[in-house]
Amino acid sequence: MIKKRVSLQPYVNSMDGRIILFIIISYFGLLLLIAWITGRKSSNNDAFFLGNKQSPWYIVAIGMIGSSLSGVTFVSVPGLVRQMDMTYMQMIIGFFFGYILIAKILLPLYYKLKLTSIYSYLDKRIGRGGYKTGAGFFLLSKIIGAAARLYLVVWILQTYVFDRWQIPFVATAVISIALVWLYTFRSGIKTIVWTDTLQALCLIAMLVGIIWQVKDRMGLDLGGMVQTITENPHSRIFEWTDWSSTQHFVKQFLSGIFIVIVMTGLDQDMMQKNLSCRNLKDAQRNVYTYGFAFLPINFLFLCLGVLLLTLASQQGIALPESGDDILPLFCTSGMLGYTVPVFFTIGIIAAAFSSADSALTALTTSFCVDILGIEKDETNKAKRTRIGVHLLMSVLFVLIILLFRAVNSRSLIDAIYMIASYTYGPLLGLFAFGLFTKRRPVNRYVPYICIAAPLICFATDYLVFRYTGYRFGYEILMLNGAITFAGLSVRSTKIENKE
């Protein structure tokens, strides 16, 4: 039952904000200690960009779980169950096959070319126009998507910790970004592979802890919990019949494959950790491991959503209108016990900052390598430039978080995937053209084609919805990539050998 939206504020008074603040300070103190240990011997560009290519694959794999999930997953996925049952698992199944394609096709290419920024491939294969355009689309998409993810955790911290002390939202945003900058600016990816591992383990432990507390609050044993979930109508995973639904299996499955390809395989943030592994074989092991781990972890998030809806129905609890508010409502109200707010705080911080720190590092790497060209420059001037870019990206994070604060009104996980569908589509088209054709586009037309593709998709979605009532979902990503591919094909010439 959905009733009038409930503010979180009346519930959070049962929590001691000083305890939460102590947890936050202690947590970041631990991250700073890890940063000092990993960065005390080496803080040059090679350490920042690729971790001196000494990252153990199993450590990277654990950390990638946290980076891929983010604070949005932690909060939004349980809330998705109310609108779309557990059909999100169809996309997660697609994710797994997408990871296999990344390991088999993209990783061998990146290691063969010994890339620091994956967009350097576009320079070799498409030309300078494709290279700069691809890097530009990544910078745009990543900074918006990462800021959206971090916005959620900043909003939660503001709501149940800092509002009571009358600290403004902008100050909370600035402090949060400053802390991330502080433990990443010296050694970048060399530090992040270890801090993300800590954060991923915290996230998984807190998820299991919250589920266990919900189970106990409902008076269930383990078997009773499984039965409650399986008998709930929201436990439906597959949608086979309604083709017009955005939750149809084919749409969700294919969207999952392509979303992973673009948001991991064509994303400097995600691939930078993979490229820090010692060799290709280790990088592939890493991808297979965390790709498989995605299945049970996301399933647990959805099971948590079913349990929360069941508990709300049993207790007559009015749920907020936004699905993003459901888990925070239960976790900050005290109705699940006073350990759950601690679990929730650690989990949301771990999930959010494990994606924010790597995104900030990847944005700095891409700008320094792809735009400024200082990849091999180890002078003090280049190092100062890198630190300055890192600071600039942090400022942009804050500004975009404030923009989300002003305009966002939809589920964040849905918003992030829709943004990706438009901004990563040209990247999908560029890489597909480079990998699967023996043609070279006319360089000067590439930026115009890549800009036109998402605009055409937006207009198509508008017109189709207006005249037929059909609304495109995440499959707009595939259309976007196809239009980019077609445009490049039209304005291209044949080459004898693929470079």
One Martini backbone bead per residue (centre of mass of N, CA, C, O) as a GRO file, in nm:
protein
  499
    1MET     BB    1   0.093   0.037   0.025
    2ILE     BB    2   0.045   0.371  -0.095
    3LYS     BB    3   0.121   0.673   0.046
    4LYS     BB    4   0.205   0.931   0.179
    5ARG     BB    5   0.481   1.084   0.207
    6VAL     BB    6   0.762   1.019   0.414
    7SER     BB    7   0.947   1.154   0.640
    8LEU     BB    8   1.252   1.090   0.799
    9GLN     BB    9   1.289   1.281   1.046
   10PRO     BB   10   1.106   1.150   1.278
   11TYR     BB   11   1.298   0.885   1.297
   12VAL     BB   12   1.603   0.991   1.353
   13ASN     BB   13   1.583   1.069   1.661
   14SER     BB   14   1.660   0.769   1.762
   15MET     BB   15   1.933   0.866   1.678
   16ASP     BB   16   2.280   0.916   1.714
   17GLY     BB   17   2.469   1.144   1.549
   18ARG     BB   18   2.744   1.094   1.692
   19ILE     BB   19   2.778   0.802   1.609
   20ILE     BB   20   2.773   0.845   1.306
   21LEU     BB   21   3.010   1.042   1.298
   22PHE     BB   22   3.216   0.844   1.415
   23ILE     BB   23   3.199   0.639   1.185
   24ILE     BB   24   3.289   0.828   0.959
   25ILE     BB   25   3.564   0.908   1.075
   26SER     BB   26   3.678   0.621   1.107
   27TYR     BB   27   3.653   0.533   0.817
   28PHE     BB   28   3.834   0.761   0.692
   29GLY     BB   29   4.079   0.696   0.858
   30LEU     BB   30   4.127   0.419   0.725
   31LEU     BB   31   4.158   0.522   0.434
   32LEU     BB   32   4.405   0.706   0.493
   33LEU     BB   33   4.590   0.479   0.584
   34ILE     BB   34   4.590   0.324   0.318
   35ALA     BB   35   4.698   0.560   0.147
   36TRP     BB   36   4.969   0.585   0.297
   37ILE     BB   37   5.075   0.297   0.252
   38THR     BB   38   5.046   0.292  -0.073
   39GLY     BB   39   5.196   0.599  -0.118
   40ARG     BB   40   5.491   0.619   0.020
   41LYS     BB   41   5.666   0.496  -0.237
   42SER     BB   42   5.434   0.578  -0.464
   43SER     BB   43   5.319   0.890  -0.672
   44ASN     BB   44   5.314   0.854  -0.960
   45ASN     BB   45   5.165   0.816  -1.263
   46ASP     BB   46   5.177   0.505  -1.274
   47ALA     BB   47   5.037   0.463  -1.002
   48PHE     BB   48   4.779   0.629  -1.060
   49PHE     BB   49   4.687   0.486  -1.336
   50LEU     BB   50   4.818   0.150  -1.282
   51GLY     BB   51   4.970   0.051  -1.019
   52ASN     BB   52   5.231  -0.069  -1.162
   53LYS     BB   53   5.106  -0.346  -1.241
   54GLN     BB   54   5.038  -0.493  -0.917
   55SER     BB   55   4.751  -0.602  -0.902
   56PRO     BB   56   4.560  -0.818  -0.751
   57TRP     BB   57   4.294  -0.979  -0.886
   58TYR     BB   58   4.125  -1.045  -0.622
   59ILE     BB   59   4.120  -0.753  -0.518
   60VAL     BB   60   3.986  -0.627  -0.762
   61ALA     BB   61   3.727  -0.799  -0.761
   62ILE     BB   62   3.616  -0.703  -0.491
   63GLY     BB   63   3.620  -0.395  -0.553
   64MET     BB   64   3.429  -0.408  -0.808
   65ILE     BB   65   3.170  -0.459  -0.659
   66GLY     BB   66   3.147  -0.181  -0.525
   67SER     BB   67   3.176  -0.004  -0.782
   68SER     BB   68   2.924  -0.128  -0.934
   69LEU     BB   69   2.700  -0.077  -0.724
   70SER     BB   70   2.671   0.135  -0.516
   71GLY     BB   71   2.452   0.345  -0.346
   72VAL     BB   72   2.214   0.306  -0.541
   73THR     BB   73   2.182   0.004  -0.509
   74PHE     BB   74   2.143  -0.004  -0.200
   75VAL     BB   75   1.869   0.173  -0.229
   76SER     BB   76   1.709   0.119  -0.511
   77VAL     BB   77   1.666  -0.189  -0.557
   78PRO     BB   78   1.460  -0.250  -0.332
   79GLY     BB   79   1.254  -0.031  -0.454
   80LEU     BB   80   1.191  -0.173  -0.735
   81VAL     BB   81   0.991  -0.398  -0.648
   82ARG     BB   82   0.725  -0.237  -0.645
   83GLN     BB   83   0.720  -0.183  -0.970
   84MET     BB   84   0.906  -0.468  -1.091
   85ASP     BB   85   0.987  -0.651  -0.900
   86MET     BB   86   1.243  -0.902  -0.999
   87THR     BB   87   1.319  -0.817  -1.308
   88TYR     BB   88   1.614  -0.711  -1.274
   89MET     BB   89   1.750  -0.995  -1.311
   90GLN     BB   90   1.751  -0.996  -1.619
   91MET     BB   91   1.981  -0.788  -1.638
   92ILE     BB   92   2.191  -0.941  -1.467
   93ILE     BB   93   2.219  -1.175  -1.663
   94GLY     BB   94   2.326  -0.994  -1.888
   95PHE     BB   95   2.577  -0.899  -1.746
   96PHE     BB   96   2.735  -1.165  -1.747
   97PHE     BB   97   2.764  -1.180  -2.060
   98GLY     BB   98   2.909  -0.910  -2.083
   99TYR     BB   99   3.167  -0.995  -1.926
  100ILE     BB  100   3.257  -1.213  -2.123
  101LEU     BB  101   3.302  -1.021  -2.365
  102ILE     BB  102   3.516  -0.847  -2.231
  103ALA     BB  103   3.725  -1.077  -2.176
  104LYS     BB  104   3.740  -1.177  -2.490
  105ILE     BB  105   3.768  -0.883  -2.647
  106LEU     BB  106   3.876  -0.622  -2.489
  107LEU     BB  107   4.117  -0.701  -2.310
  108PRO     BB  108   4.312  -0.805  -2.530
  109LEU     BB  109   4.331  -0.531  -2.671
  110TYR     BB  110   4.440  -0.355  -2.436
  111TYR     BB  111   4.696  -0.530  -2.380
  112LYS     BB  112   4.823  -0.526  -2.661
  113LEU     BB  113   4.836  -0.191  -2.658
  114LYS     BB  114   4.909  -0.075  -2.379
  115LEU     BB  115   4.689   0.080  -2.211
  116THR     BB  116   4.568   0.348  -2.017
  117SER     BB  117   4.366   0.457  -2.219
  118ILE     BB  118   4.107   0.323  -2.402
  119TYR     BB  119   4.080   0.573  -2.612
  120SER     BB  120   4.345   0.525  -2.773
  121TYR     BB  121   4.225   0.329  -2.979
  122LEU     BB  122   4.073   0.545  -3.149
  123ASP     BB  123   4.327   0.677  -3.260
  124LYS     BB  124   4.434   0.421  -3.414
  125ARG     BB  125   4.148   0.350  -3.572
  126ILE     BB  126   3.984   0.632  -3.631
  127GLY     BB  127   4.106   0.891  -3.488
  128ARG     BB  128   4.118   1.196  -3.348
  129GLY     BB  129   3.813   1.253  -3.346
  130GLY     BB  130   3.728   0.986  -3.201
  131TYR     BB  131   3.904   1.017  -2.952
  132LYS     BB  132   3.792   1.289  -2.838
  133THR     BB  133   3.495   1.208  -2.842
  134GLY     BB  134   3.507   0.962  -2.656
  135ALA     BB  135   3.632   1.108  -2.412
  136GLY     BB  136   3.406   1.320  -2.386
  137PHE     BB  137   3.171   1.123  -2.328
  138PHE     BB  138   3.291   1.003  -2.076
  139LEU     BB  139   3.318   1.258  -1.906
  140LEU     BB  140   3.020   1.328  -1.909
  141SER     BB  141   2.894   1.059  -1.804
  142LYS     BB  142   3.063   1.008  -1.544
  143ILE     BB  143   3.012   1.274  -1.387
  144ILE     BB  144   2.706   1.237  -1.374
  145GLY     BB  145   2.680   0.946  -1.261
  146ALA     BB  146   2.863   0.978  -1.007
  147ALA     BB  147   2.712   1.219  -0.883
  148ALA     BB  148   2.442   1.072  -0.852
  149ARG     BB  149   2.544   0.858  -0.655
  150LEU     BB  150   2.653   1.062  -0.438
  151TYR     BB  151   2.396   1.220  -0.380
  152LEU     BB  152   2.249   1.008  -0.213
  153VAL     BB  153   2.445   0.999   0.033
  154VAL     BB  154   2.435   1.298   0.096
  155TRP     BB  155   2.133   1.310   0.152
  156ILE     BB  156   2.129   1.108   0.388
  157LEU     BB  157   2.331   1.251   0.572
  158GLN     BB  158   2.171   1.511   0.587
  159THR     BB  159   1.902   1.402   0.706
  160TYR     BB  160   2.033   1.215   0.971
  161VAL     BB  161   2.271   1.434   1.065
  162PHE     BB  162   2.310   1.752   0.959
  163ASP     BB  163   2.033   1.892   1.005
  164ARG     BB  164   2.043   1.904   1.324
  165TRP     BB  165   2.308   2.113   1.281
  166GLN     BB  166   2.259   2.312   1.037
  167ILE     BB  167   2.393   2.193   0.787
  168PRO     BB  168   2.446   2.245   0.477
  169PHE     BB  169   2.440   2.073   0.186
  170VAL     BB  170   2.694   2.197   0.055
  171ALA     BB  171   2.886   2.112   0.286
  172THR     BB  172   2.846   1.807   0.262
  173ALA     BB  173   2.947   1.784  -0.028
  174VAL     BB  174   3.231   1.904   0.012
  175ILE     BB  175   3.331   1.709   0.231
  176SER     BB  176   3.296   1.445   0.074
  177ILE     BB  177   3.487   1.516  -0.164
  178ALA     BB  178   3.737   1.589   0.002
  179LEU     BB  179   3.783   1.305   0.117
  180VAL     BB  180   3.826   1.164  -0.151
  181TRP     BB  181   4.065   1.337  -0.247
  182LEU     BB  182   4.259   1.281  -0.005
  183TYR     BB  183   4.285   0.948  -0.071
  184THR     BB  184   4.362   0.988  -0.411
  185PHE     BB  185   4.584   1.209  -0.510
  186ARG     BB  186   4.853   1.040  -0.498
  187SER     BB  187   4.783   0.706  -0.603
  188GLY     BB  188   4.509   0.626  -0.682
  189ILE     BB  189   4.475   0.311  -0.799
  190LYS     BB  190   4.667   0.192  -0.582
  191THR     BB  191   4.461   0.259  -0.352
  192ILE     BB  192   4.173   0.170  -0.458
  193VAL     BB  193   4.201  -0.144  -0.464
  194TRP     BB  194   4.195  -0.142  -0.142
  195THR     BB  195   3.956   0.038  -0.055
  196ASP     BB  196   3.740  -0.120  -0.222
  197THR     BB  197   3.765  -0.383  -0.068
  198LEU     BB  198   3.668  -0.281   0.201
  199GLN     BB  199   3.394  -0.168   0.095
  200ALA     BB  200   3.277  -0.431  -0.019
  201LEU     BB  201   3.277  -0.594   0.245
  202CYS     BB  202   3.093  -0.400   0.396
  203LEU     BB  203   2.849  -0.413   0.211
  204ILE     BB  204   2.789  -0.718   0.232
  205ALA     BB  205   2.768  -0.734   0.541
  206MET     BB  206   2.535  -0.524   0.569
  207LEU     BB  207   2.326  -0.669   0.398
  208VAL     BB  208   2.308  -0.926   0.568
  209GLY     BB  209   2.241  -0.783   0.836
  210ILE     BB  210   1.970  -0.658   0.750
  211ILE     BB  211   1.824  -0.915   0.667
  212TRP     BB  212   1.843  -1.049   0.946
  213GLN     BB  213   1.680  -0.830   1.099
  214VAL     BB  214   1.420  -0.856   0.936
  215LYS     BB  215   1.368  -1.150   0.998
  216ASP     BB  216   1.345  -1.112   1.307
  217ARG     BB  217   1.113  -0.900   1.300
  218MET     BB  218   0.921  -1.131   1.156
  219GLY     BB  219   0.971  -1.418   1.294
  220LEU     BB  220   1.196  -1.577   1.124
  221ASP     BB  221   1.336  -1.819   0.968
  222LEU     BB  222   1.506  -1.922   0.702
  223GLY     BB  223   1.272  -2.081   0.573
  224GLY     BB  224   1.054  -1.858   0.613
  225MET     BB  225   1.193  -1.648   0.436
  226VAL     BB  226   1.189  -1.804   0.170
  227GLN     BB  227   0.880  -1.843   0.162
  228THR     BB  228   0.799  -1.544   0.167
  229ILE     BB  229   0.936  -1.469  -0.100
  230THR     BB  230   0.813  -1.689  -0.299
  231GLU     BB  231   0.498  -1.606  -0.225
  232ASN     BB  232   0.543  -1.337  -0.336
  233PRO     BB  233   0.441  -1.145  -0.606
  234HIS     BB  234   0.730  -0.983  -0.617
  235SER     BB  235   0.908  -1.252  -0.711
  236ARG     BB  236   0.901  -1.188  -0.994
  237ILE     BB  237   1.132  -1.225  -1.273
  238PHE     BB  238   0.965  -1.295  -1.534
  239GLU     BB  239   0.892  -1.148  -1.867
  240TRP     BB  240   0.710  -1.282  -2.162
  241THR     BB  241   0.433  -1.138  -2.280
  242ASP     BB  242   0.487  -0.815  -2.259
  243TRP     BB  243   0.633  -0.635  -2.506
  244SER     BB  244   0.567  -0.332  -2.410
  245SER     BB  245   0.738  -0.387  -2.181
  246THR     BB  246   1.035  -0.293  -2.017
  247GLN     BB  247   1.039  -0.602  -1.868
  248HIS     BB  248   1.111  -0.766  -2.088
  249PHE     BB  249   1.339  -1.002  -2.130
  250VAL     BB  250   1.479  -0.918  -2.392
  251LYS     BB  251   1.531  -0.625  -2.310
  252GLN     BB  252   1.682  -0.675  -2.042
  253PHE     BB  253   1.902  -0.865  -2.140
  254LEU     BB  254   2.026  -0.689  -2.368
  255SER     BB  255   2.069  -0.439  -2.195
  256GLY     BB  256   2.265  -0.573  -1.998
  257ILE     BB  257   2.490  -0.632  -2.197
  258PHE     BB  258   2.531  -0.334  -2.307
  259ILE     BB  259   2.572  -0.188  -2.038
  260VAL     BB  260   2.831  -0.338  -1.960
  261ILE     BB  261   3.000  -0.272  -2.206
  262VAL     BB  262   2.984   0.046  -2.160
  263MET     BB  263   3.008   0.068  -1.825
  264THR     BB  264   3.286  -0.111  -1.850
  265GLY     BB  265   3.439  -0.174  -2.128
  266LEU     BB  266   3.398   0.164  -2.207
  267ASP     BB  267   3.521   0.233  -1.911
  268GLN     BB  268   3.774   0.374  -1.745
  269ASP     BB  269   3.700   0.316  -1.456
  270MET     BB  270   3.669   0.001  -1.476
  271MET     BB  271   3.935  -0.066  -1.655
  272GLN     BB  272   4.170   0.043  -1.483
  273LYS     BB  273   4.181  -0.194  -1.284
  274ASN     BB  274   4.231  -0.416  -1.493
  275LEU     BB  275   4.503  -0.275  -1.602
  276SER     BB  276   4.653  -0.325  -1.309
  277CYS     BB  277   4.715  -0.589  -1.374
  278ARG     BB  278   4.974  -0.803  -1.456
  279ASN     BB  279   4.771  -0.953  -1.665
  280LEU     BB  280   4.537  -1.085  -1.868
  281LYS     BB  281   4.460  -1.336  -1.704
  282ASP     BB  282   4.396  -1.181  -1.442
  283ALA     BB  283   4.181  -0.992  -1.560
  284GLN     BB  284   3.983  -1.220  -1.641
  285ARG     BB  285   3.940  -1.338  -1.363
  286ASN     BB  286   3.820  -1.086  -1.243
  287VAL     BB  287   3.570  -1.061  -1.429
  288TYR     BB  288   3.442  -1.338  -1.370
  289THR     BB  289   3.411  -1.305  -1.065
  290TYR     BB  290   3.239  -1.035  -1.044
  291GLY     BB  291   3.023  -1.120  -1.249
  292PHE     BB  292   2.912  -1.357  -1.079
  293ALA     BB  293   2.864  -1.200  -0.803
  294PHE     BB  294   2.623  -1.023  -0.901
  295LEU     BB  295   2.389  -1.221  -0.877
  296PRO     BB  296   2.356  -1.273  -0.560
  297ILE     BB  297   2.367  -0.977  -0.464
  298ASN     BB  298   2.117  -0.868  -0.618
  299PHE     BB  299   1.923  -1.077  -0.507
  300LEU     BB  300   1.941  -0.977  -0.214
  301PHE     BB  301   1.829  -0.695  -0.263
  302LEU     BB  302   1.550  -0.797  -0.365
  303CYS     BB  303   1.475  -0.959  -0.114
  304LEU     BB  304   1.471  -0.715   0.070
  305GLY     BB  305   1.237  -0.574  -0.072
  306VAL     BB  306   1.024  -0.793  -0.015
  307LEU     BB  307   1.046  -0.785   0.295
  308LEU     BB  308   0.967  -0.486   0.333
  309LEU     BB  309   0.685  -0.505   0.205
  310THR     BB  310   0.580  -0.719   0.400
  311LEU     BB  311   0.624  -0.562   0.663
  312ALA     BB  312   0.448  -0.319   0.590
  313SER     BB  313   0.185  -0.482   0.564
  314GLN     BB  314   0.180  -0.604   0.853
  315GLN     BB  315   0.223  -0.303   1.004
  316GLY     BB  316   0.096  -0.056   0.843
  317ILE     BB  317   0.307   0.091   0.660
  318ALA     BB  318   0.379   0.389   0.519
  319LEU     BB  319   0.498   0.454   0.212
  320PRO     BB  320   0.688   0.605   0.011
  321GLU     BB  321   0.689   0.712  -0.313
  322SER     BB  322   0.985   0.659  -0.316
  323GLY     BB  323   1.197   0.393  -0.352
  324ASP     BB  324   1.458   0.536  -0.226
  325ASP     BB  325   1.307   0.558   0.076
  326ILE     BB  326   1.256   0.277   0.201
  327LEU     BB  327   1.520   0.183   0.335
  328PRO     BB  328   1.577   0.438   0.506
  329LEU     BB  329   1.322   0.423   0.674
  330PHE     BB  330   1.386   0.154   0.821
  331CYS     BB  331   1.692   0.214   0.911
  332THR     BB  332   1.614   0.510   1.071
  333SER     BB  333   1.364   0.431   1.281
  334GLY     BB  334   1.416   0.162   1.483
  335MET     BB  335   1.230  -0.095   1.391
  336LEU     BB  336   1.513  -0.288   1.357
  337GLY     BB  337   1.690  -0.153   1.542
  338TYR     BB  338   2.016  -0.016   1.653
  339THR     BB  339   2.206  -0.163   1.435
  340VAL     BB  340   2.102  -0.084   1.149
  341PRO     BB  341   2.200   0.211   1.124
  342VAL     BB  342   2.494   0.121   1.120
  343PHE     BB  343   2.485  -0.061   0.876
  344PHE     BB  344   2.377   0.153   0.680
  345THR     BB  345   2.603   0.358   0.702
  346ILE     BB  346   2.834   0.176   0.610
  347GLY     BB  347   2.709   0.078   0.343
  348ILE     BB  348   2.657   0.356   0.201
  349ILE     BB  349   2.946   0.458   0.213
  350ALA     BB  350   3.089   0.223   0.075
  351ALA     BB  351   2.926   0.227  -0.191
  352ALA     BB  352   2.964   0.525  -0.276
  353PHE     BB  353   3.288   0.563  -0.246
  354SER     BB  354   3.378   0.327  -0.436
  355SER     BB  355   3.273   0.492  -0.692
  356ALA     BB  356   3.387   0.783  -0.653
  357ASP     BB  357   3.695   0.736  -0.645
  358SER     BB  358   3.727   0.595  -0.924
  359ALA     BB  359   3.595   0.817  -1.093
  360LEU     BB  360   3.789   1.045  -1.022
  361THR     BB  361   4.042   0.899  -1.130
  362ALA     BB  362   3.941   0.849  -1.423
  363LEU     BB  363   3.896   1.143  -1.500
  364THR     BB  364   4.187   1.229  -1.458
  365THR     BB  365   4.315   1.032  -1.654
  366SER     BB  366   4.164   1.110  -1.915
  367PHE     BB  367   4.244   1.409  -1.918
  368CYS     BB  368   4.554   1.373  -1.907
  369VAL     BB  369   4.578   1.173  -2.154
  370ASP     BB  370   4.356   1.269  -2.377
  371ILE     BB  371   4.392   1.591  -2.349
  372LEU     BB  372   4.704   1.652  -2.235
  373GLY     BB  373   4.935   1.425  -2.267
  374ILE     BB  374   5.082   1.302  -1.961
  375GLU     BB  375   5.148   0.996  -1.926
  376LYS     BB  376   5.493   1.006  -1.949
  377ASP     BB  377   5.506   1.241  -1.746
  378GLU     BB  378   5.744   1.283  -1.451
  379THR     BB  379   5.719   1.560  -1.373
  380ASN     BB  380   5.634   1.802  -1.153
  381LYS     BB  381   5.438   1.946  -1.340
  382ALA     BB  382   5.261   1.699  -1.407
  383LYS     BB  383   5.180   1.639  -1.116
  384ARG     BB  384   5.043   1.912  -1.064
  385THR     BB  385   4.837   1.881  -1.288
  386ARG     BB  386   4.697   1.628  -1.180
  387ILE     BB  387   4.605   1.752  -0.912
  388GLY     BB  388   4.441   1.982  -1.042
  389VAL     BB  389   4.241   1.799  -1.194
  390HIS     BB  390   4.135   1.654  -0.945
  391LEU     BB  391   4.014   1.914  -0.826
  392LEU     BB  392   3.829   1.992  -1.059
  393MET     BB  393   3.652   1.735  -1.050
  394SER     BB  394   3.550   1.787  -0.763
  395VAL     BB  395   3.398   2.048  -0.825
  396LEU     BB  396   3.205   1.925  -1.035
  397PHE     BB  397   3.069   1.732  -0.845
  398VAL     BB  398   2.936   1.940  -0.665
  399LEU     BB  399   2.768   2.086  -0.884
  400ILE     BB  400   2.602   1.831  -0.973
  401ILE     BB  401   2.480   1.766  -0.702
  402LEU     BB  402   2.322   2.034  -0.684
  403LEU     BB  403   2.156   1.981  -0.937
  404PHE     BB  404   2.013   1.725  -0.835
  405ARG     BB  405   1.880   1.864  -0.595
  406ALA     BB  406   1.696   2.050  -0.787
  407VAL     BB  407   1.576   1.816  -1.022
  408ASN     BB  408   1.531   1.549  -0.895
  409SER     BB  409   1.237   1.284  -0.941
  410ARG     BB  410   1.377   0.999  -0.974
  411SER     BB  411   1.505   0.716  -1.005
  412LEU     BB  412   1.841   0.685  -1.000
  413ILE     BB  413   1.893   0.421  -1.152
  414ASP     BB  414   1.726   0.504  -1.395
  415ALA     BB  415   1.875   0.767  -1.462
  416ILE     BB  416   2.157   0.646  -1.512
  417TYR     BB  417   2.076   0.452  -1.747
  418MET     BB  418   1.964   0.674  -1.933
  419ILE     BB  419   2.217   0.840  -1.957
  420ALA     BB  420   2.388   0.607  -2.073
  421SER     BB  421   2.217   0.557  -2.331
  422TYR     BB  422   2.312   0.839  -2.453
  423THR     BB  423   2.635   0.867  -2.388
  424TYR     BB  424   2.733   0.560  -2.473
  425GLY     BB  425   2.641   0.509  -2.764
  426PRO     BB  426   2.881   0.632  -2.929
  427LEU     BB  427   3.090   0.438  -2.810
  428LEU     BB  428   2.968   0.182  -2.919
  429GLY     BB  429   2.993   0.264  -3.220
  430LEU     BB  430   3.299   0.312  -3.232
  431PHE     BB  431   3.401   0.030  -3.137
  432ALA     BB  432   3.241  -0.142  -3.339
  433PHE     BB  433   3.367  -0.021  -3.591
  434GLY     BB  434   3.665  -0.092  -3.520
  435LEU     BB  435   3.620  -0.413  -3.480
  436PHE     BB  436   3.396  -0.483  -3.745
  437THR     BB  437   3.575  -0.320  -3.950
  438LYS     BB  438   3.751  -0.198  -4.273
  439ARG     BB  439   3.710   0.108  -4.189
  440ARG     BB  440   3.736   0.475  -4.231
  441PRO     BB  441   3.648   0.759  -4.111
  442VAL     BB  442   3.581   1.078  -4.152
  443ASN     BB  443   3.709   1.275  -3.919
  444ARG     BB  444   3.525   1.544  -3.930
  445TYR     BB  445   3.242   1.375  -3.880
  446VAL     BB  446   3.241   1.228  -3.606
  447PRO     BB  447   3.129   1.436  -3.396
  448TYR     BB  448   2.853   1.480  -3.540
  449ILE     BB  449   2.751   1.190  -3.527
  450CYS     BB  450   2.771   1.156  -3.210
  451ILE     BB  451   2.567   1.390  -3.153
  452ALA     BB  452   2.322   1.304  -3.332
  453ALA     BB  453   2.234   1.028  -3.219
  454PRO     BB  454   2.097   1.112  -2.943
  455LEU     BB  455   1.902   1.316  -3.075
  456ILE     BB  456   1.750   1.110  -3.247
  457CYS     BB  457   1.658   0.934  -3.009
  458PHE     BB  458   1.494   1.147  -2.862
  459ALA     BB  459   1.298   1.206  -3.096
  460THR     BB  460   1.197   0.917  -3.133
  461ASP     BB  461   1.078   0.877  -2.853
  462TYR     BB  462   0.877   1.110  -2.867
  463LEU     BB  463   0.717   1.023  -3.127
  464VAL     BB  464   0.640   0.735  -3.048
  465PHE     BB  465   0.484   0.813  -2.792
  466ARG     BB  466   0.281   1.012  -2.921
  467TYR     BB  467   0.165   0.794  -3.155
  468THR     BB  468   0.174   0.501  -2.967
  469GLY     BB  469   0.279   0.490  -2.642
  470TYR     BB  470   0.571   0.409  -2.671
  471ARG     BB  471   0.847   0.343  -2.446
  472PHE     BB  472   1.162   0.368  -2.416
  473GLY     BB  473   1.425   0.216  -2.283
  474TYR     BB  474   1.743   0.084  -2.267
  475GLU     BB  475   1.734   0.023  -2.583
  476ILE     BB  476   1.842   0.302  -2.676
  477LEU     BB  477   2.139   0.220  -2.679
  478MET     BB  478   2.131   0.042  -2.936
  479LEU     BB  479   2.026   0.261  -3.125
  480ASN     BB  480   2.254   0.461  -3.079
  481GLY     BB  481   2.484   0.277  -3.180
  482ALA     BB  482   2.361   0.221  -3.464
  483ILE     BB  483   2.360   0.513  -3.567
  484THR     BB  484   2.660   0.561  -3.538
  485PHE     BB  485   2.752   0.329  -3.720
  486ALA     BB  486   2.602   0.424  -3.976
  487GLY     BB  487   2.734   0.703  -4.001
  488LEU     BB  488   3.026   0.598  -4.026
  489SER     BB  489   2.977   0.424  -4.280
  490VAL     BB  490   2.892   0.650  -4.477
  491ARG     BB  491   3.164   0.819  -4.363
  492SER     BB  492   3.367   0.610  -4.538
  493THR     BB  493   3.664   0.410  -4.593
  494LYS     BB  494   3.856   0.176  -4.724
  495ILE     BB  495   4.077  -0.067  -4.585
  496GLU     BB  496   4.312  -0.311  -4.592
  497ASN     BB  497   4.405  -0.280  -4.281
  498LYS     BB  498   4.383  -0.340  -3.957
  499GLU     BB  499   4.510  -0.145  -3.677
   0.00000   0.00000   0.00000
